[in-house]
Amino acid sequence: MHRVIRRVGDASARRPWVTIGLWAVLLVVVIGLAGSAGGRFADDLSVPGSQSERAAELLHERFPEAAGGSAKAVFAAPDGQRLDLYRPAVQAALGRIAAVEHVAGVADPFTAGTVSRDGRIAYAEITFDRPSAGLGPEPLTEIGAAMAPARTAGAIAELGGDAAFVNAETETSGTEAAGLLAALVVLLVVFGTVAAALLPIVIALVTVAAGLGGIALLARAMDVTAAAPSVGALIGLGVGIDYALFVVARYRDNRASGQDDRTALSNAMAFAGSSVVVAGGAVMVAMAALLLTGVGLLASIGVTTALVVLVAVASALTLLPALLSLLGGRIDRWRVVRRRRPAATAAEATAWWRLAHHVAGRPWPYALAASALLIALAVPALWMRTGYPTAADDGTSTTHRRAHDLLAEGFGPGHNAPLLLVADLRRSGGRATDVTALSARVDADPGIASVGPPRTSPRGDTIVLLAIPTTAPGDPETPRTLERVRGLAPATVAVGGVTAMTDDLTRQLDTTLPVFIGAVLAASFLLLMVMFRAVVVPLKAAVMNLLSIGAAYGVVVAVFQWGWCADLFGLDRTYTIASPLPTIFFAVLFGLSMDYEVFLLSRIREHYDATGDSTESVARGMAGTGRVITSAALIMTVVFLGFLAHPSPLVKMLGLGLSTAILLDATIVRMVLVPATMALLGHANWWLPRRPGRRAARLMAPAAPNR
């Protein structure tokens, strides 16, 4: 593979303007098509084969009027007043709401009886002509503006309900821009010149632009969650900088060792470029494995993020060598630090070399201490409690959160967690009396506050009951109530609605998480075994990644679920861990940590092949990559820590977990565990059974460096 990557890099370097021109055309075409033919983003929360999916399908096929999305326009009078005083203004707002596109109907709360007992709070049920997930934020934004007459009159007007929560636009925090600025500062320190520092930024920007365009085009062919562009931009920024950083650093090291520009670039592509391919492959495998969860929301994140990583690898292998060949010696122009560094720094003169030998000289204490620390941090993860986010988990700056609180105050917390019981009368022989008996049984359940009157489809073959629990959607008792209701219902009745759907999704993710982790570990093990022609090294890499990710899980549980140091992170209460996050955490963190593992181990393997000295090869590998890997990790840590300033607790949760794992991986794992365990295992690190070894050696035989 080294020879193939070398030839790709050499071809791009020989025709730099052709390569740059092709990339420019690609960007123009992709961005242009994305703007004109890109699809609409929609969150697919359904779980194949679940009751909630069956309920949604029945409604879509037989009762479209009840299958459309819904929202609630919530109105409230100031404390001590009744909403009747504001009735003309509220009705004026309802008239405007009815004129918004995709609104199928609006119920007047004063005639529909949806006014609280004290007369202060009321809500108008808004129905749409399409499901909530397919609406997009535009109609909800227009409805929010249409409620202005009520606000002008002095009433409180907020928009809540399923459609408002599902289509809420994520508040921007400028994280990507802050990440680019932090990356530029770190790169200036690492390389010392503006020209070298700007190259990884350029590659990252090209990756993000082409990747986001591709995501928009994919949204036309498949359901893509609205979170996919944000996740794709974040990963594209990280891997785009990382891959370019490692290639540029290797190129400059080669030049510093006396190689001419062309040879230095060719050798950098053969070795660092091959590592980019393997690292990118590991990330793509981890993200594509999200398909195994069976959840459309995560599957779309996996496919789109894998596409972005593919663009990052392609740009690092083609566009980057083209830019480097044009720059040549000018890569050292615009030096920030005026002092001239030596032509080449000996490995023995670096702190990384000394650290590696220090740890290798006392491997057992360091290995045990590092492992104990990571395991201790991971222990709280054993008590992780997951649940899908609700409107109550968002900040009070959002209208759907304020509407949620008003509905809970006026009508009870369960009003935000309605359950839909959809009865298939064709299968039950058309006996509506069975539905009446079911309504009575459900209404008698202690977890149900009320059951609404039955609604019958136009053909009379489907009946819908609305059951309101006594507890909020995020309350641990609500899933138990759902389970009891499903136990009361016969096989011809499916219990659905957003609350049931998100509970099915959480159960599905909890069930498939071990399968997902196992598949990612197995695929990455095979990839690394072929790359490094060894069995022990890939196994050890998988265990270390599990330790760092487990520690991140534990820290998130301790802070958000148990409330440790909550004030430090601006949290006012404890939170259930969002059910999609453990899976997303693992995919993202495993991919990024494998980047660092591949770049470190590839340099160690080079020295081991040359010297046969296990301890010295680790020291020289750390000396050659320590500064660059630490810089790459620092960039991502700063980006993720920026999430902690976001008002949403869920975004804070994501930022804390990601930054913790990257920080632990770059320090405890790479600086302590790797040299300690490799010193303990010695030559056994590189053991491989004879027959697979021959095949791996033929596939991954390193190319001889050009002289």
SVG drawing of the C-alpha trace seen along z (x, -y; Angstrom):
<svg xmlns="http://www.w3.org/2000/svg" viewBox="-69 -45 90 65">
<polyline fill="none" stroke="black" stroke-width="0.4" points="0.0,0.0 2.9,-2.3 3.9,-2.2 0.4,-3.0 0.1,-6.0 3.5,-7.2 2.5,-7.0 -0.8,-8.9 1.2,-11.6 3.9,-11.8 1.3,-12.1 -0.5,-15.0 2.9,-16.7 4.0,-16.5 0.8,-18.2 -0.2,-20.5 -2.3,-23.0 -4.3,-20.2 -4.9,-18.7 -5.9,-22.0 -8.1,-22.8 -9.9,-19.4 -10.6,-20.1 -11.9,-23.6 -14.3,-22.2 -15.4,-19.5 -16.1,-22.1 -18.1,-24.4 -20.2,-21.5 -20.9,-19.9 -21.7,-23.2 -23.8,-24.3 -25.8,-21.1 -26.2,-21.2 -27.8,-24.6 -30.1,-23.8 -30.9,-20.1 -30.0,-19.4 -32.6,-17.6 -34.5,-18.5 -33.1,-17.2 -35.5,-15.1 -35.0,-13.1 -36.0,-9.5 -36.6,-8.3 -38.4,-5.1 -37.2,-1.7 -37.9,1.0 -40.3,3.6 -41.3,1.6 -44.9,0.9 -44.4,-2.8 -43.4,-2.2 -46.4,0.0 -48.7,-2.6 -47.2,-5.3 -47.6,-3.1 -51.3,-2.4 -52.0,-6.0 -50.2,-6.9 -52.1,-4.3 -55.6,-4.5 -55.9,-7.7 -53.8,-10.4 -55.7,-13.1 -54.3,-11.7 -50.8,-10.9 -49.8,-14.5 -47.5,-16.3 -48.9,-18.4 -47.7,-21.4 -49.3,-23.4 -49.6,-27.2 -49.5,-27.9 -50.9,-31.1 -50.8,-32.3 -52.0,-35.4 -49.7,-37.2 -49.8,-35.9 -53.1,-36.6 -55.1,-37.1 -57.3,-35.0 -56.6,-34.4 -60.2,-35.5 -59.0,-39.1 -56.8,-38.4 -59.2,-36.4 -59.4,-38.7 -55.6,-38.9 -55.3,-35.1 -57.9,-34.5 -56.2,-37.0 -53.0,-35.0 -54.9,-31.8 -56.1,-33.3 -52.6,-34.1 -51.4,-30.6 -54.1,-29.0 -52.7,-30.8 -49.2,-29.4 -48.1,-26.8 -48.6,-23.2 -51.0,-24.0 -54.1,-21.8 -56.1,-23.1 -56.0,-25.1 -58.3,-24.4 -59.7,-27.4 -58.8,-26.6 -61.8,-28.5 -64.2,-26.3 -62.2,-23.1 -61.9,-23.2 -58.1,-23.2 -57.9,-25.9 -56.4,-25.2 -58.6,-25.0 -57.5,-28.4 -58.2,-29.9 -54.6,-31.3 -53.1,-28.9 -54.5,-27.5 -53.2,-25.8 -54.4,-25.6 -53.8,-22.2 -52.1,-22.8 -52.2,-20.0 -50.1,-19.8 -50.5,-18.1 -47.3,-16.1 -45.4,-14.3 -43.5,-16.3 -40.1,-15.0 -40.7,-16.2 -41.8,-19.7 -38.5,-21.5 -38.1,-24.6 -39.6,-27.2 -43.3,-26.6 -42.6,-26.6 -40.7,-29.9 -43.7,-31.5 -46.1,-30.2 -43.9,-31.8 -44.1,-35.1 -47.8,-34.7 -48.4,-34.7 -47.2,-38.3 -50.8,-39.8 -51.0,-37.9 -47.6,-39.0 -48.3,-42.6 -51.5,-42.6 -49.4,-41.5 -50.1,-37.7 -47.4,-35.1 -47.2,-33.1 -44.9,-30.1 -44.8,-27.3 -44.4,-23.7 -45.4,-20.1 -43.8,-17.4 -43.3,-19.3 -41.7,-22.3 -39.3,-20.1 -38.3,-17.8 -37.7,-20.8 -36.1,-23.2 -33.1,-24.9 -29.9,-24.3 -28.5,-27.5 -25.1,-28.3 -22.1,-28.9 -19.4,-29.6 -17.6,-26.5 -16.3,-25.7 -14.9,-29.2 -13.3,-29.1 -11.9,-25.7 -10.2,-27.0 -8.7,-29.9 -7.4,-27.6 -6.0,-25.3 -4.2,-28.1 -2.6,-29.2 -1.4,-25.7 -0.2,-25.1 1.8,-28.3 3.5,-27.1 4.2,-23.6 5.5,-24.7 6.8,-28.2 5.8,-29.5 2.6,-30.9 2.8,-29.0 3.1,-25.6 0.4,-26.4 -2.1,-27.5 -1.9,-24.3 -3.9,-22.1 -6.5,-24.8 -6.9,-24.9 -7.3,-21.1 -9.8,-21.2 -11.9,-23.9 -11.9,-22.1 -13.0,-18.9 -15.8,-20.6 -17.1,-22.5 -17.1,-19.4 -18.3,-17.1 -21.3,-19.4 -22.2,-19.7 -22.2,-15.9 -24.4,-15.6 -27.0,-18.0 -27.0,-15.8 -27.4,-12.6 -30.4,-14.2 -32.2,-14.1 -31.7,-10.3 -32.2,-9.2 -33.4,-10.5 -30.6,-12.6 -30.9,-14.0 -30.6,-17.7 -27.6,-17.0 -25.6,-15.4 -24.1,-18.7 -22.9,-19.8 -21.4,-16.4 -19.9,-16.2 -18.4,-19.7 -16.9,-18.8 -15.3,-15.6 -14.2,-17.1 -12.5,-19.9 -10.7,-17.4 -9.5,-14.8 -8.8,-17.4 -6.4,-19.2 -5.0,-15.9 -4.2,-14.3 -2.6,-17.3 -0.7,-18.0 0.9,-14.6 1.9,-14.7 3.3,-18.3 5.2,-17.5 6.8,-14.4 7.6,-16.4 9.4,-19.1 11.2,-16.5 12.4,-14.9 13.6,-18.2 15.4,-19.0 17.2,-15.6 18.8,-16.7 16.3,-15.3 15.5,-17.5 11.9,-18.8 10.7,-16.2 12.2,-13.2 11.0,-14.6 7.4,-14.9 7.5,-11.4 8.7,-9.8 6.2,-11.7 3.4,-10.5 4.6,-6.9 4.8,-6.7 2.6,-9.4 0.1,-9.1 -0.3,-5.4 -1.0,-6.1 -3.6,-8.6 -5.4,-5.9 -5.4,-3.4 -6.5,-6.0 -9.2,-7.3 -10.3,-3.7 -10.6,-3.1 -12.8,-6.3 -15.0,-5.3 -15.5,-1.8 -16.5,-3.2 -18.9,-5.7 -20.4,-3.2 -20.9,-0.7 -23.7,-3.0 -25.8,-1.3 -25.8,1.7 -27.9,-0.2 -31.0,0.1 -31.9,-3.5 -32.2,-5.9 -31.1,-8.9 -27.7,-7.3 -27.4,-5.5 -27.6,-8.9 -24.9,-10.4 -22.7,-7.4 -23.0,-7.4 -22.6,-11.2 -19.7,-11.4 -17.9,-8.5 -18.4,-10.5 -16.7,-13.6 -13.8,-11.5 -13.4,-10.0 -13.1,-13.6 -10.5,-14.3 -8.4,-11.3 -8.7,-12.2 -7.7,-15.8 -4.7,-14.8 -3.5,-12.3 -4.0,-14.6 -4.6,-18.2 -2.0,-18.5 1.0,-17.1 0.0,-19.5 0.1,-22.5 3.3,-21.3 5.0,-20.9 4.1,-24.4 5.4,-25.8 8.6,-23.8 11.1,-25.7 8.7,-28.5 6.9,-26.4 9.3,-27.9 8.4,-31.5 6.8,-34.0 8.5,-32.6 6.8,-33.5 9.7,-32.5 12.8,-34.3 15.4,-32.0 16.6,-29.4 16.2,-25.8 18.9,-23.1 18.6,-21.4 17.4,-18.2 16.8,-17.5 18.2,-14.2 15.7,-11.9 17.8,-11.6 17.5,-15.4 13.8,-15.4 11.7,-15.2 9.6,-12.5 12.6,-10.2 13.5,-10.7 9.9,-10.2 9.6,-7.0 12.8,-5.6 11.8,-6.7 8.5,-4.9 10.0,-1.8 12.5,-1.6 9.7,-1.2 6.9,0.3 4.9,2.1 4.2,-0.9 3.3,-3.1 1.1,-0.6 -0.7,0.3 -1.1,-3.3 -2.4,-4.5 -4.8,-1.6 -6.1,-2.1 -6.8,-5.8 -8.7,-5.1 -10.7,-2.2 -11.5,-4.4 -12.8,-7.2 -14.9,-4.6 -16.6,-3.1 -19.6,-5.5 -20.4,-4.4 -21.7,-1.1 -24.7,-3.2 -25.4,-5.0 -29.1,-5.7 -30.1,-6.6 -33.1,-8.3 -34.0,-10.3 -33.8,-14.1 -37.0,-16.0 -37.9,-19.6 -37.2,-19.8 -33.6,-19.2 -33.2,-22.3 -32.4,-25.7 -35.1,-28.1 -34.1,-30.4 -36.0,-28.1 -39.7,-28.6 -40.5,-24.9 -38.9,-24.6 -41.0,-27.5 -44.1,-26.0 -43.3,-22.6 -43.1,-24.3 -46.4,-26.1 -48.2,-22.9 -46.8,-21.0 -47.9,-23.9 -51.4,-24.1 -52.3,-20.5 -49.8,-18.3 -46.4,-16.9 -47.8,-14.0 -49.4,-16.3 -46.0,-16.5 -45.8,-12.7 -49.0,-11.6 -49.4,-8.0 -51.3,-7.1 -53.2,-3.7 -53.9,-2.8 -56.4,0.1 -56.5,2.1 -60.2,3.1 -59.6,5.2 -57.5,7.6 -59.8,7.6 -62.9,8.3 -64.3,4.7 -65.3,4.9 -65.3,1.3 -66.5,2.6 -63.0,4.1 -61.6,0.6 -64.1,-0.7 -63.0,2.0 -59.3,1.2 -59.9,-2.5 -61.4,-1.6 -58.5,0.7 -55.9,-1.9 -57.7,-4.7 -57.6,-2.6 -53.8,-2.3 -52.2,-4.3 -49.8,-5.9 -52.5,-7.3 -54.1,-10.6 -56.8,-10.4 -57.8,-8.8 -59.5,-10.9 -62.5,-9.9 -61.9,-7.6 -61.3,-9.0 -62.3,-6.8 -60.9,-6.8 -63.2,-7.7 -63.5,-4.0 -64.1,-2.9 -61.2,-0.4 -58.9,-2.3 -59.5,-3.9 -57.1,-6.1 -57.1,-6.7 -55.0,-9.5 -53.7,-8.5 -52.1,-11.1 -49.6,-9.8 -49.3,-11.2 -45.5,-11.7 -43.2,-13.8 -41.5,-12.3 -38.1,-12.2 -39.4,-10.6 -38.2,-7.0 -41.7,-6.0 -43.0,-7.0 -41.4,-4.0 -42.8,-1.7 -46.3,-3.1 -45.8,-2.6 -44.8,1.0 -47.9,1.6 -50.2,0.0 -48.7,2.2 -49.3,5.2 -53.0,4.2 -53.4,3.8 -54.1,6.8 -52.0,7.6 -54.3,5.6 -53.4,2.4 -50.1,0.6 -49.0,-2.1 -47.1,-4.9 -46.5,-8.6 -43.3,-10.5 -42.9,-9.3 -43.3,-5.7 -41.1,-6.1 -38.2,-7.6 -38.6,-4.9 -38.3,-2.3 -35.3,-4.1 -33.6,-4.1 -34.2,-0.4 -32.9,0.4 -29.7,-1.6 -29.1,0.0 -29.6,3.4 -27.4,2.8 -24.6,0.9 -22.6,4.1 -23.0,5.4 -21.9,2.0 -18.8,1.9 -17.9,5.5 -18.2,4.9 -16.1,1.8 -13.4,3.5 -13.3,6.5 -13.1,4.5 -10.4,2.1 -8.4,5.1 -8.3,6.6 -7.3,3.3 -4.5,2.7 -3.3,6.3 -2.8,5.9 -1.3,2.5 1.3,3.4 1.7,7.1 1.0,8.0 -1.7,9.4 -0.8,8.0 -0.5,4.4 -4.1,4.2 -5.5,6.0 -3.7,3.6 -4.8,0.6 -8.5,1.7 -8.2,2.2 -6.6,-1.2 -9.2,-2.9 -11.9,-1.2 -10.3,-2.4 -10.1,-6.0 -13.7,-6.0 -15.0,-4.2 -13.3,-6.9 -15.1,-9.6 -18.4,-7.8 -17.7,-7.7 -16.9,-11.4 -20.1,-12.3 -22.2,-10.2 -20.6,-11.6 -21.1,-15.2 -24.5,-15.1 -26.3,-12.1 -24.9,-12.4 -24.4,-16.2 -20.7,-16.2 -19.1,-19.6 -22.4,-20.7 -21.9,-24.4 -18.6,-24.4 -20.3,-23.5 -23.3,-25.7 -25.8,-22.9 -28.9,-23.6 -30.0,-20.0 -29.1,-16.4 -29.8,-14.9 -30.4,-11.5 -27.7,-10.6 -29.1,-11.2 -29.5,-7.7 -27.8,-8.4 -24.7,-9.9 -22.9,-6.7 -23.0,-5.3 -22.0,-8.6 -19.3,-9.0 -17.8,-5.6 -17.8,-6.1 -16.3,-9.6 -13.8,-8.9 -12.7,-5.5 -12.1,-7.0 -10.1,-10.0 -8.0,-8.0 -7.2,-5.4 -5.8,-8.3 -3.2,-9.0 -2.6,-5.3 -1.9,-4.7 0.4,-7.6 2.4,-6.7 2.6,-3.0 3.5,-3.4 6.6,-5.4 7.4,-2.8 7.1,0.0 9.5,-1.8 12.2,-2.0 11.5,1.5 11.9,2.9 15.2,1.0 16.7,1.8 14.8,4.7 15.0,2.9 11.5,2.7 12.2,0.2 14.3,-2.1 11.8,-2.0 9.0,-3.2 11.2,-6.0 12.1,-7.1 8.5,-6.8 7.4,-9.0 10.2,-11.5 9.1,-11.7 5.4,-12.0 4.9,-13.2 4.8,-16.9 2.6,-16.5 0.1,-14.1 -0.1,-16.3 -0.8,-19.3 -3.5,-17.5 -5.1,-16.4 -4.8,-19.9 -6.7,-21.3 -9.6,-18.9 -9.7,-19.3 -10.0,-23.1 -12.8,-22.7 -14.7,-20.3 -14.2,-22.3 -15.8,-25.2 -19.1,-23.2 -19.1,-23.7 -20.0,-27.4 -23.2,-26.4 -26.5,-27.0 -27.8,-23.5 -27.0,-20.8 -26.9,-18.2 -24.2,-20.1 -22.3,-20.5 -22.6,-16.7 -21.1,-16.1 -18.3,-18.6 -17.3,-17.2 -17.3,-13.6 -15.3,-14.2 -12.7,-16.6 -12.2,-14.2 -11.5,-11.2 -9.2,-13.0 -7.2,-14.5 -6.9,-11.1 -5.9,-9.4 -3.2,-12.0 -1.7,-12.0 -2.3,-8.9 -2.6,-6.4 0.0,-7.7 2.6,-9.0 2.3,-6.3 0.4,-3.2 1.9,-2.8 5.6,-2.9 4.9,-0.9 3.0,2.0 5.3,2.2 8.3,2.4 6.6,5.2 5.7,7.2 9.0,6.5 9.3,8.5 5.9,10.1 4.3,6.8 4.9,7.7 4.1,11.4 1.9,12.7 1.1,16.3 3.2,17.4 0.6,17.8 -1.4,14.6 1.9,12.9 3.1,13.6 -0.1,12.3 -0.1,9.1 3.6,8.6 2.9,8.7 0.0,6.3 1.6,3.8 5.3,4.1 6.8,0.7 8.3,-1.0 12.0,-1.8 12.6,-5.5 13.8,-7.4 17.3,-8.9"/>
</svg>
